[in-house]
Structure formats: structure tokens, C-alpha cells
């Protein structure tokens, strides 16, 4: 919705969802609950990576572990240079662990961070799994 | 993945709940 073309909706939904800047894109689940938020302009590949990351988060919250992992892996595979990729790699590992109960999924994820995104916050978070 | 942008937000949210579909909600100030 546009800040001027739909001013009343913009104000009402902006207050409901705490959107205080444009552009803000929210990914909502079917019940209208926010699953992911993208604030500020992004070039297309970064934006698509964020949308895919959000789909993964939505599946994760629904405990659809295999679908979540598939979405997160796709971020890494298709948008590996994006800022979303490191976070997606982290959550892909968590999703696999949730699906299988196999702690090796976490160890393998920590090892994967040794060669990719090693300076990221997500690599630091995964380092405990080594 | 095609996104069908709509502007009737209240109805969109109702339809999403009925059809169990996710929604992208875009707060924009871009020139139209």
C-alpha cells in the first residue's frame, strides 16, 4: 500500500505492524502473523534472497522442518553472495537437526562455516556446535 | 514465483486465512 494513495490503510496497518519506514515488506502467515520483515531498499537478488529466507522462517515456525531446510538451502544455493545466505545456512542446519534429531547436522553446519561466511555473526553462533 | 499484488488489504487478509496462503504486505512511498 502506498503512503499517499492509501493513506488511511497505510496508517492503520502501519500501526498494527509497527511499520515506520518505507519501503517495509512484511511476510505474513495465513493468520496475519508477521514471519519476516525487510526494511529498506534492496537490489533484486538481495530482495529475493530475503523473501526466500522468510519462507524458510515461516515453514520453521510451522515446524515443517524439511520444507524449511529446502527453503534455507535454496537461499544459500541461489543467492550465496547475498547477506541472507549466512543466516540461511545456519537455519538450514537447525532445520535438519529438528527433522532428524542428529547432532551431526549441527556439526556439519559449523564445519561449513569454516569455508563460507566465516566472518559473519551466524558463523560465530554456529561455532558452539564444533 | 508470481506475486499478485492487491490493494484491498482487509479482504486479502480474510482470503489468506481462508485459503491458507501467505501474504506480502508492502508499505511503499515509491512513485506510482
Backbone of each chain as nested JSON, in Angstrom:
{
  "chains": [
    {"id": "A", "residues": [
      {"number": 1, "name": "UNK", "atoms": {"N": [0.853, -1.19, 0.0], "CA": [0.0, 0.0, 0.0], "C": [0.882, 1.231, 0.0]}},
      {"number": 2, "name": "UNK", "atoms": {"N": [0.399, 2.265, -0.664], "CA": [1.193, 3.47, -0.84], "C": [0.856, 4.504, 0.238]}},
      {"number": 3, "name": "UNK", "atoms": {"N": [1.913, 5.165, 0.708], "CA": [1.761, 6.114, 1.816], "C": [0.757, 7.232, 1.503]}},
      {"number": 4, "name": "UNK", "atoms": {"N": [0.655, 7.638, 0.241], "CA": [-0.289, 8.708, -0.103], "C": [-1.558, 8.155, -0.772]}},
      {"number": 5, "name": "UNK", "atoms": {"N": [-1.387, 7.173, -1.644], "CA": [-2.542, 6.656, -2.382], "C": [-3.51, 5.89, -1.473]}},
      {"number": 6, "name": "UNK", "atoms": {"N": [-2.986, 5.3, -0.414], "CA": [-3.839, 4.557, 0.542], "C": [-3.484, 5.01, 1.958]}},
      {"number": 7, "name": "UNK", "atoms": {"N": [-3.597, 6.301, 2.181], "CA": [-3.101, 6.893, 3.425], "C": [-3.759, 6.286, 4.671]}},
      {"number": 8, "name": "UNK", "atoms": {"N": [-5.07, 6.069, 4.616], "CA": [-5.769, 5.538, 5.793], "C": [-5.312, 4.112, 6.105]}},
      {"number": 9, "name": "UNK", "atoms": {"N": [-5.232, 3.279, 5.06], "CA": [-4.747, 1.907, 5.265], "C": [-3.299, 1.919, 5.746]}},
      {"number": 10, "name": "UNK", "atoms": {"N": [-2.517, 2.799, 5.137], "CA": [-1.099, 2.865, 5.495], "C": [-0.951, 3.166, 6.993]}},
      {"number": 11, "name": "UNK", "atoms": {"N": [-1.745, 4.115, 7.483], "CA": [-1.673, 4.482, 8.904], "C": [-2.17, 3.331, 9.79]}},
      {"number": 12, "name": "UNK", "atoms": {"N": [-3.294, 2.743, 9.411], "CA": [-3.903, 1.686, 10.229], "C": [-3.007, 0.448, 10.301]}},
      {"number": 13, "name": "UNK", "atoms": {"N": [-2.561, -0.013, 9.141], "CA": [-1.733, -1.225, 9.145], "C": [-0.307, -0.929, 9.601]}},
      {"number": 14, "name": "UNK", "atoms": {"N": [0.133, 0.309, 9.348], "CA": [1.447, 0.681, 9.856], "C": [1.493, 0.615, 11.373]}},
      {"number": 15, "name": "UNK", "atoms": {"N": [0.409, 1.053, 12.002], "CA": [0.33, 0.987, 13.466], "C": [0.203, -0.46, 13.941]}},
      {"number": 16, "name": "UNK", "atoms": {"N": [-0.587, -1.246, 13.226], "CA": [-0.792, -2.642, 13.64], "C": [0.518, -3.435, 13.609]}},
      {"number": 17, "name": "UNK", "atoms": {"N": [1.303, -3.183, 12.547], "CA": [2.509, -3.992, 12.367], "C": [3.796, -3.241, 12.723]}},
      {"number": 18, "name": "UNK", "atoms": {"N": [3.664, -2.016, 13.201], "CA": [4.86, -1.282, 13.601], "C": [5.771, -0.927, 12.438]}},
      {"number": 19, "name": "UNK", "atoms": {"N": [5.182, -0.662, 11.291], "CA": [5.963, -0.246, 10.127], "C": [6.121, 1.267, 10.162]}},
      {"number": 20, "name": "UNK", "atoms": {"N": [7.354, 1.732, 10.324], "CA": [7.586, 3.164, 10.493], "C": [8.523, 3.728, 9.445]}},
      {"number": 21, "name": "UNK", "atoms": {"N": [8.764, 2.948, 8.389], "CA": [9.688, 3.408, 7.355], "C": [9.297, 2.764, 6.05]}},
      {"number": 22, "name": "UNK", "atoms": {"N": [9.635, 3.412, 4.951], "CA": [9.402, 2.803, 3.642], "C": [10.716, 2.665, 2.904]}},
      {"number": 23, "name": "UNK", "atoms": {"N": [10.879, 1.651, 2.077], "CA": [9.941, 0.534, 1.982], "C": [10.082, -0.437, 3.148]}},
      {"number": 24, "name": "UNK", "atoms": {"N": [8.962, -0.956, 3.568], "CA": [8.935, -2.079, 4.507], "C": [8.06, -3.172, 3.891]}},
      {"number": 25, "name": "UNK", "atoms": {"N": [8.603, -4.36, 3.8], "CA": [7.851, -5.508, 3.275], "C": [7.736, -6.533, 4.396]}},
      {"number": 26, "name": "UNK", "atoms": {"N": [6.506, -6.922, 4.691], "CA": [6.276, -7.941, 5.72], "C": [5.802, -9.23, 5.07]}},
      {"number": 27, "name": "UNK", "atoms": {"N": [6.34, -10.343, 5.505], "CA": [5.809, -11.643, 5.122], "C": [4.934, -12.113, 6.269]}},
      {"number": 28, "name": "UNK", "atoms": {"N": [3.649, -12.294, 5.959], "CA": [2.669, -12.703, 6.965], "C": [2.252, -14.145, 6.712]}},
      {"number": 29, "name": "UNK", "atoms": {"N": [1.981, -14.872, 7.78], "CA": [1.43, -16.212, 7.601], "C": [-0.073, -16.081, 7.313]}},
      {"number": 30, "name": "UNK", "atoms": {"N": [-0.747, -17.183, 7.014], "CA": [-2.168, -17.082, 6.648], "C": [-3.043, -16.468, 7.736]}},
      {"number": 31, "name": "UNK", "atoms": {"N": [-2.569, -16.446, 8.973], "CA": [-3.334, -15.834, 10.065], "C": [-2.947, -14.374, 10.307]}},
      {"number": 32, "name": "UNK", "atoms": {"N": [-2.124, -13.824, 9.421], "CA": [-1.757, -12.422, 9.536], "C": [-0.632, -12.144, 10.502]}},
      {"number": 33, "name": "UNK", "atoms": {"N": [0.026, -13.201, 10.963], "CA": [1.148, -13.006, 11.883], "C": [2.442, -12.776, 11.094]}},
      {"number": 34, "name": "UNK", "atoms": {"N": [3.194, -11.77, 11.514], "CA": [4.446, -11.458, 10.83], "C": [5.457, -12.592, 10.999]}},
      {"number": 35, "name": "UNK", "atoms": {"N": [6.055, -13.007, 9.873], "CA": [7.079, -14.043, 9.886], "C": [8.462, -13.485, 9.574]}},
      {"number": 36, "name": "UNK", "atoms": {"N": [8.489, -12.423, 8.772], "CA": [9.777, -11.872, 8.36], "C": [9.558, -10.437, 7.904]}},
      {"number": 37, "name": "UNK", "atoms": {"N": [10.601, -9.624, 8.065], "CA": [10.494, -8.2, 7.748], "C": [11.709, -7.762, 6.951]}},
      {"number": 38, "name": "UNK", "atoms": {"N": [11.45, -7.027, 5.88], "CA": [12.533, -6.439, 5.094], "C": [12.324, -4.928, 5.106]}},
      {"number": 39, "name": "UNK", "atoms": {"N": [13.252, -4.206, 5.704], "CA": [13.153, -2.745, 5.777], "C": [14.26, -2.138, 4.927]}},
      {"number": 40, "name": "UNK", "atoms": {"N": [13.896, -1.174, 4.094], "CA": [14.862, -0.509, 3.237], "C": [14.96, -1.181, 1.879]}},
      {"number": 41, "name": "UNK", "atoms": {"N": [15.44, -0.394, 0.915], "CA": [15.538, -0.885, -0.467], "C": [16.641, -1.912, -0.603]}},
      {"number": 42, "name": "UNK", "atoms": {"N": [16.379, -2.955, -1.394], "CA": [17.399, -3.946, -1.746], "C": [17.339, -4.191, -3.24]}},
      {"number": 43, "name": "UNK", "atoms": {"N": [18.503, -4.423, -3.854], "CA": [18.525, -4.857, -5.251], "C": [17.844, -6.223, -5.346]}},
      {"number": 44, "name": "UNK", "atoms": {"N": [17.421, -6.566, -6.556], "CA": [16.584, -7.758, -6.75], "C": [17.148, -9.041, -6.126]}},
      {"number": 45, "name": "UNK", "atoms": {"N": [18.411, -9.403, -6.387], "CA": [18.888, -10.675, -5.8], "C": [18.85, -10.688, -4.27]}},
      {"number": 46, "name": "UNK", "atoms": {"N": [19.216, -9.561, -3.665], "CA": [19.164, -9.489, -2.204], "C": [17.724, -9.568, -1.711]}},
      {"number": 47, "name": "UNK", "atoms": {"N": [16.828, -8.915, -2.438], "CA": [15.42, -8.926, -2.041], "C": [14.83, -10.331, -2.162]}},
      {"number": 48, "name": "UNK", "atoms": {"N": [15.103, -10.994, -3.27], "CA": [14.588, -12.356, -3.45], "C": [15.153, -13.294, -2.389]}},
      {"number": 49, "name": "UNK", "atoms": {"N": [16.415, -13.091, -2.053], "CA": [17.023, -13.923, -1.002], "C": [16.308, -13.705, 0.326]}},
      {"number": 50, "name": "UNK", "atoms": {"N": [15.955, -12.465, 0.617], "CA": [15.235, -12.17, 1.857], "C": [13.838, -12.802, 1.85]}},
      {"number": 51, "name": "UNK", "atoms": {"N": [13.17, -12.733, 0.694], "CA": [11.837, -13.354, 0.617], "C": [11.928, -14.854, 0.848]}},
      {"number": 52, "name": "UNK", "atoms": {"N": [12.923, -15.477, 0.241], "CA": [13.097, -16.924, 0.398], "C": [13.458, -17.248, 1.852]}},
      {"number": 53, "name": "UNK", "atoms": {"N": [14.294, -16.424, 2.454], "CA": [14.628, -16.606, 3.866], "C": [13.359, -16.548, 4.722]}},
      {"number": 54, "name": "UNK", "atoms": {"N": [12.473, -15.621, 4.374], "CA": [11.217, -15.501, 5.103], "C": [10.337, -16.725, 4.946]}},
      {"number": 55, "name": "UNK", "atoms": {"N": [10.308, -17.292, 3.748], "CA": [9.529, -18.518, 3.542], "C": [10.091, -19.649, 4.4]}},
      {"number": 56, "name": "UNK", "atoms": {"N": [11.406, -19.688, 4.496], "CA": [12.022, -20.69, 5.358], "C": [11.643, -20.492, 6.813]}},
      {"number": 57, "name": "UNK", "atoms": {"N": [11.661, -19.248, 7.265], "CA": [11.292, -18.957, 8.653], "C": [9.835, -19.318, 8.918]}},
      {"number": 58, "name": "UNK", "atoms": {"N": [8.992, -19.044, 7.927], "CA": [7.574, -19.366, 8.088], "C": [7.38, -20.875, 8.234]}},
      {"number": 59, "name": "UNK", "atoms": {"N": [8.057, -21.639, 7.389], "CA": [7.964, -23.104, 7.484], "C": [8.552, -23.593, 8.806]}},
      {"number": 60, "name": "UNK", "atoms": {"N": [9.63, -22.969, 9.242], "CA": [10.27, -23.364, 10.505], "C": [9.306, -23.148, 11.677]}},
      {"number": 61, "name": "UNK", "atoms": {"N": [8.645, -21.989, 11.685], "CA": [7.715, -21.707, 12.777], "C": [6.542, -22.679, 12.765]}},
      {"number": 62, "name": "UNK", "atoms": {"N": [6.203, -23.178, 11.574], "CA": [5.125, -24.16, 11.459], "C": [5.623, -25.583, 11.721]}},
      {"number": 63, "name": "UNK", "atoms": {"N": [6.906, -25.699, 12.081], "CA": [7.537, -26.994, 12.358], "C": [7.537, -27.906, 11.147]}},
      {"number": 64, "name": "UNK", "atoms": {"N": [7.569, -27.295, 9.983], "CA": [7.693, -28.048, 8.727], "C": [9.186, -28.075, 8.385]}},
      {"number": 65, "name": "UNK", "atoms": {"N": [9.901, -28.952, 9.092], "CA": [11.365, -28.883, 9.089], "C": [11.979, -29.119, 7.712]}},
      {"number": 66, "name": "UNK", "atoms": {"N": [11.447, -30.094, 6.991], "CA": [12.039, -30.402, 5.68], "C": [11.811, -29.27, 4.687]}},
      {"number": 67, "name": "UNK", "atoms": {"N": [10.626, -28.713, 4.71], "CA": [10.352, -27.585, 3.814], "C": [11.212, -26.389, 4.208]}},
      {"number": 68, "name": "UNK", "atoms": {"N": [11.354, -26.184, 5.511], "CA": [12.191, -25.072, 5.98], "C": [13.624, -25.248, 5.487]}},
      {"number": 69, "name": "UNK", "atoms": {"N": [14.168, -26.452, 5.657], "CA": [15.546, -26.671, 5.207], "C": [15.668, -26.438, 3.701]}},
      {"number": 70, "name": "UNK", "atoms": {"N": [14.687, -26.921, 2.959], "CA": [14.731, -26.737, 1.498], "C": [14.746, -25.255, 1.137]}},
      {"number": 71, "name": "UNK", "atoms": {"N": [13.941, -24.455, 1.81], "CA": [13.905, -23.007, 1.528], "C": [15.235, -22.357, 1.901]}},
      {"number": 72, "name": "UNK", "atoms": {"N": [15.77, -22.727, 3.061], "CA": [17.034, -22.126, 3.503], "C": [18.187, -22.526, 2.588]}},
      {"number": 73, "name": "UNK", "atoms": {"N": [18.22, -23.81, 2.188], "CA": [19.295, -24.261, 1.286], "C": [19.224, -23.532, -0.054]}},
      {"number": 74, "name": "UNK", "atoms": {"N": [18.005, -23.245, -0.475], "CA": [17.852, -22.555, -1.757], "C": [18.422, -21.134, -1.676]}},
      {"number": 75, "name": "UNK", "atoms": {"N": [18.308, -20.507, -0.528], "CA": [18.933, -19.185, -0.359], "C": [20.441, -19.309, -0.553]}},
      {"number": 76, "name": "UNK", "atoms": {"N": [21.024, -20.312, 0.085], "CA": [22.476, -20.491, 0.002], "C": [22.898, -20.851, -1.423]}},
      {"number": 77, "name": "UNK", "atoms": {"N": [22.119, -21.737, -2.062], "CA": [22.495, -22.217, -3.396], "C": [22.282, -21.153, -4.473]}},
      {"number": 78, "name": "UNK", "atoms": {"N": [21.157, -20.44, -4.388], "CA": [20.815, -19.483, -5.458], "C": [21.335, -18.085, -5.186]}},
      {"number": 79, "name": "UNK", "atoms": {"N": [21.446, -17.745, -3.919], "CA": [21.831, -16.373, -3.566], "C": [22.981, -16.395, -2.564]}},
      {"number": 80, "name": "UNK", "atoms": {"N": [23.959, -17.191, -2.887], "CA": [25.071, -17.416, -1.963], "C": [25.888, -16.184, -1.635]}},
      {"number": 81, "name": "UNK", "atoms": {"N": [25.811, -15.182, -2.496], "CA": [26.559, -13.948, -2.239], "C": [25.729, -12.925, -1.454]}},
      {"number": 82, "name": "UNK", "atoms": {"N": [24.502, -13.244, -1.178], "CA": [23.628, -12.278, -0.503], "C": [23.901, -12.233, 0.996]}},
      {"number": 83, "name": "UNK", "atoms": {"N": [23.453, -11.156, 1.605], "CA": [23.598, -11.024, 3.06], "C": [22.743, -12.048, 3.811]}},
      {"number": 84, "name": "UNK", "atoms": {"N": [21.718, -12.567, 3.145], "CA": [20.82, -13.529, 3.8], "C": [21.431, -14.922, 3.871]}},
      {"number": 85, "name": "UNK", "atoms": {"N": [22.464, -15.177, 3.081], "CA": [22.95, -16.554, 2.908], "C": [23.501, -17.148, 4.203]}},
      {"number": 86, "name": "UNK", "atoms": {"N": [24.26, -16.375, 4.947], "CA": [24.85, -16.916, 6.178], "C": [23.768, -17.302, 7.184]}},
      {"number": 87, "name": "UNK", "atoms": {"N": [22.775, -16.448, 7.314], "CA": [21.665, -16.773, 8.22], "C": [20.926, -18.017, 7.734]}},
      {"number": 88, "name": "UNK", "atoms": {"N": [20.745, -18.115, 6.415], "CA": [20.048, -19.272, 5.847], "C": [20.832, -20.558, 6.09]}},
      {"number": 89, "name": "UNK", "atoms": {"N": [22.147, -20.49, 5.965], "CA": [22.964, -21.68, 6.21], "C": [22.798, -22.141, 7.659]}},
      {"number": 90, "name": "UNK", "atoms": {"N": [22.793, -21.196, 8.571], "CA": [22.618, -21.513, 9.996], "C": [21.288, -22.234, 10.233]}},
      {"number": 91, "name": "UNK", "atoms": {"N": [20.207, -21.64, 9.698], "CA": [18.881, -22.201, 9.959], "C": [18.633, -23.482, 9.176]}},
      {"number": 92, "name": "UNK", "atoms": {"N": [19.327, -23.665, 8.06], "CA": [19.238, -24.938, 7.344], "C": [19.762, -26.064, 8.231]}},
      {"number": 93, "name": "UNK", "atoms": {"N": [20.865, -25.794, 8.905], "CA": [21.408, -26.797, 9.816], "C": [20.474, -27.091, 10.978]}},
      {"number": 94, "name": "UNK", "atoms": {"N": [19.898, -26.05, 11.515], "CA": [18.964, -26.239, 12.629], "C": [17.735, -27.027, 12.161]}},
      {"number": 95, "name": "UNK", "atoms": {"N": [17.264, -26.705, 10.976], "CA": [16.083, -27.406, 10.44], "C": [16.363, -28.888, 10.265]}},
      {"number": 96, "name": "UNK", "atoms": {"N": [17.565, -29.2, 9.746], "CA": [17.895, -30.618, 9.568], "C": [17.979, -31.322, 10.923]}},
      {"number": 97, "name": "UNK", "atoms": {"N": [18.575, -30.634, 11.899], "CA": [18.649, -31.208, 13.249], "C": [17.248, -31.458, 13.807]}},
      {"number": 98, "name": "UNK", "atoms": {"N": [16.365, -30.495, 13.604], "CA": [14.992, -30.649, 14.096], "C": [14.298, -31.833, 13.419]}},
      {"number": 99, "name": "UNK", "atoms": {"N": [14.583, -32.011, 12.135], "CA": [13.928, -33.085, 11.382], "C": [14.455, -34.448, 11.77]}},
      {"number": 100, "name": "UNK", "atoms": {"N": [15.737, -34.519, 12.085], "CA": [16.375, -35.832, 12.271], "C": [16.766, -36.139, 13.718]}},
      {"number": 101, "name": "UNK", "atoms": {"N": [16.979, -35.092, 14.506], "CA": [17.49, -35.3, 15.861], "C": [18.963, -35.666, 15.876]}},
      {"number": 102, "name": "UNK", "atoms": {"N": [19.596, -35.577, 14.732], "CA": [21.004, -35.966, 14.59], "C": [21.897, -34.738, 14.778]}},
      {"number": 103, "name": "UNK", "atoms": {"N": [22.689, -34.754, 15.849], "CA": [23.537, -33.602, 16.156], "C": [24.623, -33.377, 15.108]}},
      {"number": 104, "name": "UNK", "atoms": {"N": [24.871, -34.383, 14.287], "CA": [25.841, -34.193, 13.208], "C": [25.407, -33.076, 12.251]}},
      {"number": 105, "name": "UNK", "atoms": {"N": [24.12, -32.859, 12.149], "CA": [23.627, -31.788, 11.284], "C": [24.178, -30.44, 11.743]}},
      {"number": 106, "name": "UNK", "atoms": {"N": [24.304, -30.287, 13.055], "CA": [24.845, -29.038, 13.587], "C": [26.362, -28.976, 13.406]}},
      {"number": 107, "name": "UNK", "atoms": {"N": [27.014, -30.092, 13.645], "CA": [28.474, -30.125, 13.458], "C": [28.847, -29.835, 12.013]}},
      {"number": 108, "name": "UNK", "atoms": {"N": [28.095, -30.425, 11.089], "CA": [28.375, -30.199, 9.67], "C": [28.129, -28.745, 9.289]}},
      {"number": 109, "name": "UNK", "atoms": {"N": [27.139, -28.149, 9.91], "CA": [26.865, -26.745, 9.627], "C": [28.001, -25.873, 10.135]}},
      {"number": 110, "name": "UNK", "atoms": {"N": [28.469, -26.167, 11.34], "CA": [29.604, -25.408, 11.88], "C": [30.819, -25.566, 10.978]}},
      {"number": 111, "name": "UNK", "atoms": {"N": [31.042, -26.765, 10.47], "CA": [32.173, -27.001, 9.573], "C": [32.005, -26.226, 8.267]}},
      {"number": 112, "name": "UNK", "atoms": {"N": [30.773, -26.163, 7.781], "CA": [30.523, -25.442, 6.529], "C": [30.861, -23.966, 6.663]}},
      {"number": 113, "name": "UNK", "atoms": {"N": [30.671, -23.439, 7.856], "CA": [31.006, -22.034, 8.081], "C": [32.519, -21.802, 8.053]}},
      {"number": 114, "name": "UNK", "atoms": {"N": [33.288, -22.889, 8.106], "CA": [34.736, -22.723, 8.019], "C": [35.188, -22.237, 6.663]}},
      {"number": 115, "name": "UNK", "atoms": {"N": [34.382, -22.56, 5.629], "CA": [34.776, -22.165, 4.282], "C": [33.903, -21.056, 3.7]}},
      {"number": 116, "name": "UNK", "atoms": {"N": [32.782, -20.767, 4.374], "CA": [31.886, -19.725, 3.846], "C": [31.4, -18.841, 4.998]}},
      {"number": 117, "name": "UNK", "atoms": {"N": [31.36, -17.58, 4.742], "CA": [30.776, -16.617, 5.694], "C": [31.452, -16.682, 7.07]}},
      {"number": 118, "name": "UNK", "atoms": {"N": [32.738, -16.955, 7.072], "CA": [33.419, -17.19, 8.345], "C": [33.447, -15.948, 9.244]}},
      {"number": 119, "name": "UNK", "atoms": {"N": [33.303, -14.767, 8.659], "CA": [33.307, -13.55, 9.469], "C": [31.93, -13.116, 9.922]}},
      {"number": 120, "name": "UNK", "atoms": {"N": [30.924, -13.889, 9.616], "CA": [29.559, -13.458, 9.911], "C": [29.169, -13.757, 11.361]}},
      {"number": 121, "name": "UNK", "atoms": {"N": [28.165, -13.06, 11.802], "CA": [27.594, -13.325, 13.128], "C": [27.086, -14.763, 13.211]}},
      {"number": 122, "name": "UNK", "atoms": {"N": [26.573, -15.28, 12.076], "CA": [25.981, -16.627, 12.076], "C": [27.053, -17.694, 12.216]}},
      {"number": 123, "name": "UNK", "atoms": {"N": [28.235, -17.417, 11.677], "CA": [29.358, -18.342, 11.872], "C": [29.745, -18.381, 13.355]}},
      {"number": 124, "name": "UNK", "atoms": {"N": [29.715, -17.22, 13.992], "CA": [30.026, -17.18, 15.428], "C": [28.98, -17.964, 16.227]}},
      {"number": 125, "name": "UNK", "atoms": {"N": [27.725, -17.822, 15.852], "CA": [26.656, -18.54, 16.56], "C": [26.791, -20.053, 16.372]}},
      {"number": 126, "name": "UNK", "atoms": {"N": [27.234, -20.459, 15.175], "CA": [27.377, -21.89, 14.884], "C": [28.634, -22.479, 15.509]}},
      {"number": 127, "name": "UNK", "atoms": {"N": [29.571, -21.634, 15.902], "CA": [30.869, -22.133, 16.373], "C": [30.732, -23.03, 17.615]}},
      {"number": 128, "name": "UNK", "atoms": {"N": [29.663, -22.866, 18.366], "CA": [29.447, -23.683, 19.559], "C": [29.177, -25.135, 19.211]}},
      {"number": 129, "name": "UNK", "atoms": {"N": [28.838, -25.412, 17.964], "CA": [28.483, -26.778, 17.527], "C": [29.681, -27.61, 17.102]}},
      {"number": 130, "name": "UNK", "atoms": {"N": [30.856, -27.023, 17.073], "CA": [32.041, -27.753, 16.571], "C": [32.379, -28.916, 17.484]}}
    ]},
    {"id": "B", "residues": [
      {"number": 1, "name": "UNK", "atoms": {"N": [8.166, -17.49, -9.031], "CA": [7.088, -17.258, -8.064], "C": [6.431, -15.916, -8.381]}},
      {"number": 2, "name": "UNK", "atoms": {"N": [5.207, -15.988, -8.855], "CA": [4.495, -14.765, -9.215], "C": [3.79, -14.176, -7.993]}},
      {"number": 3, "name": "UNK", "atoms": {"N": [3.883, -12.865, -7.852], "CA": [3.184, -12.177, -6.77], "C": [2.022, -11.389, -7.369]}},
      {"number": 4, "name": "UNK", "atoms": {"N": [0.814, -11.696, -6.905], "CA": [-0.364, -10.973, -7.386], "C": [-0.659, -9.839, -6.408]}},
      {"number": 5, "name": "UNK", "atoms": {"N": [-0.207, -8.639, -6.758], "CA": [-0.394, -7.508, -5.855], "C": [-1.838, -7.061, -5.838]}},
      {"number": 6, "name": "UNK", "atoms": {"N": [-2.365, -6.869, -4.64], "CA": [-3.723, -6.383, -4.465], "C": [-3.696, -5.214, -3.494]}},
      {"number": 7, "name": "UNK", "atoms": {"N": [-4.778, -4.438, -3.496], "CA": [-4.831, -3.245, -2.658], "C": [-5.947, -3.287, -1.61]}},
      {"number": 8, "name": "UNK", "atoms": {"N": [-6.826, -4.274, -1.715], "CA": [-7.925, -4.417, -0.756], "C": [-7.437, -5.257, 0.427]}},
      {"number": 9, "name": "UNK", "atoms": {"N": [-6.73, -4.608, 1.316], "CA": [-5.93, -5.34, 2.303], "C": [-6.788, -6.148, 3.276]}},
      {"number": 10, "name": "UNK", "atoms": {"N": [-7.866, -5.574, 3.742], "CA": [-8.716, -6.326, 4.677], "C": [-9.211, -7.618, 4.027]}},
      {"number": 11, "name": "UNK", "atoms": {"N": [-9.619, -7.52, 2.757], "CA": [-10.103, -8.715, 2.062], "C": [-8.958, -9.699, 1.807]}},
      {"number": 12, "name": "UNK", "atoms": {"N": [-7.774, -9.15, 1.513], "CA": [-6.602, -10.013, 1.305], "C": [-6.335, -10.852, 2.552]}},
      {"number": 13, "name": "UNK", "atoms": {"N": [-6.393, -10.226, 3.705], "CA": [-6.113, -10.955, 4.944], "C": [-7.186, -12.015, 5.221]}},
      {"number": 14, "name": "UNK", "atoms": {"N": [-8.424, -11.674, 4.893], "CA": [-9.503, -12.668, 5.053], "C": [-9.291, -13.844, 4.104]}},
      {"number": 15, "name": "UNK", "atoms": {"N": [-8.965, -13.525, 2.85], "CA": [-8.757, -14.586, 1.852], "C": [-7.566, -15.468, 2.234]}},
      {"number": 16, "name": "UNK", "atoms": {"N": [-6.522, -14.842, 2.742], "CA": [-5.333, -15.611, 3.125], "C": [-5.676, -16.611, 4.214]}},
      {"number": 17, "name": "UNK", "atoms": {"N": [-6.49, -16.166, 5.15], "CA": [-6.882, -17.061, 6.254], "C": [-7.714, -18.227, 5.726]}},
      {"number": 18, "name": "UNK", "atoms": {"N": [-8.638, -17.917, 4.828], "CA": [-9.498, -18.97, 4.266], "C": [-8.716, -19.938, 3.396]}},
      {"number": 19, "name": "UNK", "atoms": {"N": [-7.856, -19.379, 2.553], "CA": [-7.143, -20.206, 1.564], "C": [-5.805, -20.715, 2.092]}},
      {"number": 20, "name": "UNK", "atoms": {"N": [-5.459, -20.331, 3.329], "CA": [-4.201, -20.74, 3.957], "C": [-3.007, -20.373, 3.087]}},
      {"number": 21, "name": "UNK", "atoms": {"N": [-2.982, -19.112, 2.656], "CA": [-1.885, -18.623, 1.828], "C": [-1.142, -17.507, 2.56]}},
      {"number": 22, "name": "UNK", "atoms": {"N": [0.171, -17.418, 2.372], "CA": [0.934, -16.321, 2.98], "C": [0.678, -15.01, 2.247]}},
      {"number": 23, "name": "UNK", "atoms": {"N": [1.043, -13.912, 2.895], "CA": [0.806, -12.575, 2.342], "C": [2.094, -11.76, 2.415]}},
      {"number": 24, "name": "UNK", "atoms": {"N": [2.353, -11.014, 1.351], "CA": [3.392, -9.984, 1.394], "C": [2.695, -8.647, 1.563]}},
      {"number": 25, "name": "UNK", "atoms": {"N": [3.019, -7.929, 2.609], "CA": [2.423, -6.618, 2.856], "C": [3.488, -5.563, 2.623]}},
      {"number": 26, "name": "UNK", "atoms": {"N": [3.239, -4.699, 1.634], "CA": [4.24, -3.735, 1.171], "C": [3.845, -2.328, 1.598]}},
      {"number": 27, "name": "UNK", "atoms": {"N": [4.671, -1.719, 2.433], "CA": [4.495, -0.312, 2.794], "C": [5.445, 0.494, 1.906]}},
      {"number": 28, "name": "UNK", "atoms": {"N": [4.868, 1.269, 0.987], "CA": [5.688, 1.897, -0.051], "C": [5.466, 3.401, -0.114]}},
      {"number": 29, "name": "UNK", "atoms": {"N": [6.519, 4.103, -0.522], "CA": [6.41, 5.523, -0.852], "C": [6.98, 5.765, -2.246]}},
      {"number": 30, "name": "UNK", "atoms": {"N": [7.145, 4.682, -2.992], "CA": [7.737, 4.797, -4.329], "C": [6.778, 5.544, -5.255]}},
      {"number": 31, "name": "UNK", "atoms": {"N": [7.318, 6.31, -6.211], "CA": [6.442, 6.989, -7.182], "C": [5.567, 6.001, -7.911]}},
      {"number": 32, "name": "UNK", "atoms": {"N": [4.292, 6.383, -8.112], "CA": [3.359, 5.478, -8.793], "C": [3.097, 5.969, -10.212]}}
    ]}
  ]
}
